[in-house]
Amino acid sequence: MKALFYSNGIDIFGPVNLAEFSENRYYKSTLIWYEGLKGWVNIADCDELKHLIGTMATPAIDAGLQHALPNATPPLTSQVANTNRGLKRSLLIAALLLILLGILTFYNYNLNPAAAGNTVNATIALPNAIDTLPQDTAKQRKLKHDAMIAKQAEIKTYRINWSKFIIATTNDYSANELGGISDLKILLKNNCPYKIDHAQVQVNYLKANGTVYHTERLDFDNLEAKTSKEVFAPNSDRGVSIACSVIIIKSTALNLCCDKTAKNFKKLIGEDPYRCFLQ
């Protein structure tokens, strides 16, 4: 038996577990009920519990009292549980109201120290205290959530299309008609509003027929938003023109990781292929 109810014929007590019930002794007229019984029974008729009957005589019951308990429907454990839940809910609401009252009192005291101890003044100052309480309404939370979603969408757009915003170009270098490159600078432009932590530019020295004579790789670090950097490239005794492109780029702000030299680069697919996997 999980829960047991007992009665003196007037009041109903319980539920209690068997261990709690067995701590006391009872009159022969004590009525008991637990789930499984069809109705109230006398403790003397229950083999499991009749050993708990005490030696005292059964108290007299007022003859004029309407004794309807034996014919009444016994309580249900679930009903008692629902009652307990209702009680806990009421206590929780009362506790929250007390906390709110304490907060209002605290703000009222700190905003109007001269009114402390003056009930009339404190009552008048209370609305002002309420107005100054920090509030985070559902509308404000939704605005913050929408702003965060919009920010992530913006970052994703720059990440996917980074090659349109991170551009490598050359200066007006000197090229000999018979071959040879000198005074070469590589300019890397960051046209997006986010910092680039590291980039590497590949520089190809091209022959007159368009084939690559020589290749250099130049590193650029800490390229702030909307800025550019220049790096000198080595001279070459051959080659008539230059072709350059960004082959590696990393940005924490954009959660961007792209390495065109990686073996699996051509296998990258999906709507967001340059997103860093470790972030």
C-alpha positions as CSV (number, residue, x, y, z in Angstrom):
1,M,0.0,0.0,0.0
2,K,1.5,3.3,-1.1
3,A,-0.8,5.7,0.9
4,L,-3.3,5.1,3.7
5,F,-6.1,7.1,5.1
6,Y,-7.8,6.7,8.5
7,S,-10.7,8.2,10.3
8,N,-12.3,8.4,13.7
9,G,-15.8,8.5,12.1
10,I,-15.8,12.2,11.9
11,D,-12.5,13.5,10.5
12,I,-10.3,11.9,7.8
13,F,-6.5,11.9,8.2
14,G,-3.8,11.1,5.7
15,P,-2.4,10.1,3.4
16,V,0.4,8.5,5.4
17,N,2.7,5.7,4.5
18,L,2.7,2.4,6.4
19,A,5.7,3.2,8.4
20,E,4.2,6.5,9.7
21,F,0.9,4.8,10.4
22,S,2.6,2.0,12.4
23,E,4.2,4.5,14.8
24,N,0.9,4.8,16.7
25,R,-1.9,2.7,18.3
26,Y,-5.5,3.0,17.3
27,Y,-9.0,2.3,18.7
28,K,-11.0,-0.7,17.5
29,S,-13.4,1.6,15.8
30,T,-10.8,3.3,13.7
31,L,-11.7,3.1,10.0
32,I,-9.0,2.8,7.3
33,W,-8.9,2.9,3.5
34,Y,-6.1,2.5,0.9
35,E,-6.2,1.9,-2.8
36,G,-7.4,-1.6,-3.5
37,L,-10.2,-1.5,-0.9
38,K,-13.8,-1.0,-2.1
39,G,-14.6,1.2,0.8
40,W,-13.8,2.1,4.4
41,V,-13.1,-0.9,6.7
42,N,-12.6,-1.3,10.4
43,I,-8.9,-1.7,11.4
44,A,-10.0,-4.8,13.4
45,D,-11.0,-6.4,10.1
46,C,-7.7,-5.8,8.4
47,D,-5.2,-8.7,9.2
48,E,-2.2,-6.5,8.2
49,L,-3.0,-3.7,10.6
50,K,-5.1,-5.1,13.5
51,H,-2.0,-5.6,15.5
52,L,-1.8,-1.8,15.9
53,I,-5.1,-1.7,18.0
54,G,-4.3,-0.3,21.4
55,T,-5.7,-1.5,24.8
56,M,-7.7,1.7,25.5
57,A,-11.5,1.6,25.2
58,T,-13.2,3.0,22.2
59,P,-14.3,6.6,23.0
60,A,-18.0,7.4,23.0
61,I,-19.4,9.1,19.9
62,D,-22.2,11.6,20.2
63,A,-25.4,9.7,19.4
64,G,-26.9,12.7,17.7
65,L,-24.1,12.9,15.2
66,Q,-24.9,12.0,11.6
67,H,-22.4,9.1,11.1
68,A,-22.2,8.8,7.3
69,L,-18.5,8.1,6.9
70,P,-18.8,4.3,6.2
71,N,-21.1,5.0,3.3
72,A,-19.0,7.8,1.9
73,T,-16.7,7.4,-1.0
74,P,-13.1,7.1,0.2
75,P,-10.5,9.8,-0.9
76,L,-8.3,9.2,-3.9
77,T,-4.5,9.5,-3.7
78,S,-4.5,11.5,-6.9
79,Q,-7.0,14.0,-5.5
80,V,-4.8,14.5,-2.4
81,A,-1.8,15.0,-4.7
82,N,-3.6,17.6,-6.7
83,T,-4.5,19.4,-3.5
84,N,-0.9,19.3,-2.4
85,R,0.2,20.7,-5.8
86,G,-2.4,23.5,-5.4
87,L,-1.0,24.3,-2.0
88,K,2.6,24.4,-3.3
89,R,1.5,26.7,-6.1
90,S,-0.2,29.1,-3.7
91,L,2.9,29.2,-1.5
92,L,5.1,29.9,-4.5
93,I,2.9,32.8,-5.6
94,A,3.0,34.2,-2.1
95,A,6.8,34.0,-2.0
96,L,7.1,35.8,-5.3
97,L,4.8,38.5,-4.1
98,L,6.9,39.0,-1.0
99,I,10.1,39.2,-3.1
100,L,8.5,41.8,-5.4
101,L,7.4,43.8,-2.3
102,G,11.0,43.6,-1.0
103,I,12.4,44.9,-4.3
104,L,9.9,47.8,-4.4
105,T,10.7,48.7,-0.8
106,F,14.5,48.6,-1.5
107,Y,14.2,50.9,-4.5
108,N,11.8,53.3,-2.7
109,Y,14.2,53.6,0.2
110,N,17.3,54.2,-2.0
111,L,15.6,56.7,-4.2
112,N,13.8,58.5,-1.4
113,P,16.0,58.1,1.7
114,A,14.4,61.1,3.4
115,A,11.1,59.4,3.2
116,A,12.3,56.3,5.1
117,G,10.0,55.8,8.1
118,N,7.3,58.1,6.6
119,T,4.5,56.0,5.4
120,V,2.7,58.8,3.5
121,N,5.8,60.0,1.7
122,A,6.9,56.4,0.9
123,T,3.5,55.7,-0.7
124,I,3.7,58.8,-2.9
125,A,7.3,57.9,-4.0
126,L,6.5,54.3,-4.8
127,P,5.3,54.9,-8.4
128,N,8.6,56.7,-9.3
129,A,10.5,53.7,-7.9
130,I,8.6,51.3,-10.1
131,D,9.3,53.5,-13.1
132,T,13.0,53.2,-12.5
133,L,13.1,49.4,-12.2
134,P,15.0,47.7,-15.1
135,Q,12.6,45.9,-17.3
136,D,13.2,43.4,-20.1
137,T,9.8,43.1,-21.8
138,A,8.9,40.4,-24.3
139,K,9.0,43.1,-27.0
140,Q,12.6,44.1,-26.0
141,R,13.7,40.4,-25.9
142,K,12.2,39.9,-29.4
143,L,14.0,43.0,-30.7
144,K,17.3,41.7,-29.3
145,H,16.7,38.3,-30.8
146,D,15.8,39.8,-34.2
147,A,18.9,42.0,-34.1
148,M,21.1,39.0,-33.3
149,I,19.6,37.0,-36.2
150,A,20.1,39.9,-38.6
151,K,23.8,40.2,-37.4
152,Q,24.4,36.6,-38.1
153,A,22.8,36.8,-41.5
154,E,25.1,39.8,-42.3
155,I,28.2,37.9,-41.2
156,K,27.2,34.9,-43.2
157,T,26.7,37.0,-46.4
158,Y,30.2,38.5,-46.0
159,R,31.7,35.0,-45.3
160,I,30.1,33.3,-48.3
161,N,31.1,36.2,-50.6
162,W,34.4,37.1,-49.1
163,S,36.3,37.1,-52.4
164,K,34.2,40.1,-53.5
165,F,35.4,42.1,-50.5
166,I,39.0,40.9,-49.9
167,I,40.9,41.9,-53.0
168,A,44.6,41.7,-54.0
169,T,45.9,44.1,-56.6
170,T,49.4,45.4,-57.7
171,N,50.9,48.8,-57.9
172,D,52.3,50.3,-61.1
173,Y,55.4,48.1,-61.1
174,S,58.2,48.2,-63.7
175,A,58.3,45.6,-66.4
176,N,61.1,45.2,-68.9
177,E,60.0,44.4,-72.5
178,L,62.7,41.7,-72.6
179,G,61.7,40.3,-69.3
180,G,62.1,41.4,-65.7
181,I,59.9,42.7,-62.9
182,S,60.9,45.3,-60.4
183,D,59.4,47.8,-57.8
184,L,56.5,45.4,-57.3
185,K,54.1,45.9,-54.4
186,I,51.0,43.8,-53.6
187,L,48.0,45.7,-52.1
188,L,45.4,43.8,-50.1
189,K,42.1,45.6,-49.5
190,N,39.6,44.7,-46.9
191,N,36.3,46.3,-48.0
192,C,34.1,44.5,-45.4
193,P,33.3,45.9,-41.9
194,Y,35.0,43.0,-40.1
195,K,38.7,42.3,-39.3
196,I,40.8,39.8,-41.2
197,D,43.2,38.0,-39.0
198,H,45.4,36.5,-41.7
199,A,45.6,36.3,-45.4
200,Q,48.0,34.9,-47.9
201,V,48.4,36.2,-51.5
202,Q,49.9,34.1,-54.3
203,V,51.9,36.2,-56.8
204,N,52.6,34.7,-60.3
205,Y,55.3,36.2,-62.5
206,L,54.0,35.5,-66.1
207,K,56.0,35.2,-69.3
208,A,54.9,36.8,-72.6
209,N,53.0,33.6,-73.6
210,G,51.0,33.6,-70.3
211,T,52.8,30.7,-68.6
212,V,54.0,31.1,-65.1
213,Y,57.7,31.7,-64.7
214,H,57.9,32.1,-60.9
215,T,55.5,32.1,-57.9
216,E,55.8,33.9,-54.6
217,R,53.5,33.8,-51.5
218,L,53.0,36.9,-49.3
219,D,51.4,37.0,-45.9
220,F,49.2,39.8,-44.5
221,D,48.2,39.9,-40.8
222,N,45.7,41.9,-38.8
223,L,43.9,43.7,-41.6
224,E,41.3,45.9,-39.9
225,A,37.9,46.6,-41.3
226,K,37.7,49.0,-44.3
227,T,41.5,49.2,-44.5
228,S,44.3,48.0,-46.8
229,K,48.0,47.0,-46.6
230,E,50.9,46.9,-49.0
231,V,53.8,44.4,-49.1
232,F,56.9,44.5,-51.3
233,A,57.3,41.5,-53.6
234,P,60.7,40.3,-54.8
235,N,62.0,41.5,-58.2
236,S,62.4,39.0,-61.0
237,D,64.8,38.8,-63.9
238,R,62.2,37.3,-66.1
239,G,58.5,37.8,-66.6
240,V,56.5,40.6,-68.2
241,S,53.3,40.8,-66.1
242,I,51.9,39.8,-62.7
243,A,48.8,37.9,-61.6
244,C,47.8,37.7,-57.9
245,S,45.0,36.3,-55.9
246,V,44.1,35.5,-52.2
247,I,44.6,31.8,-51.5
248,I,44.3,31.6,-47.7
249,I,42.1,33.8,-45.5
250,K,41.1,33.5,-41.8
251,S,38.8,35.8,-39.7
252,T,37.5,35.2,-36.2
253,A,35.0,38.0,-36.6
254,L,33.5,36.3,-39.7
255,N,34.0,32.8,-38.5
256,L,35.8,32.4,-41.9
257,C,38.4,29.7,-42.7
258,C,39.3,29.3,-46.4
259,D,42.5,27.6,-47.7
260,K,42.5,27.1,-51.5
261,T,45.8,25.1,-51.2
262,A,44.0,22.3,-49.1
263,K,43.5,19.0,-50.8
264,N,39.8,19.0,-50.0
265,F,39.1,22.6,-51.1
266,K,37.4,21.6,-54.4
267,K,35.2,19.2,-52.4
268,L,33.7,22.0,-50.2
269,I,30.0,22.2,-50.9
270,G,26.9,23.6,-49.2
271,E,25.4,27.0,-48.7
272,D,28.2,28.1,-46.3
273,P,31.4,26.2,-47.3
274,Y,33.9,28.6,-45.7
275,R,32.5,28.5,-42.2
276,C,35.1,27.4,-39.6
277,F,34.3,23.9,-38.3
278,L,35.9,24.4,-34.9
279,Q,33.8,27.4,-34.0
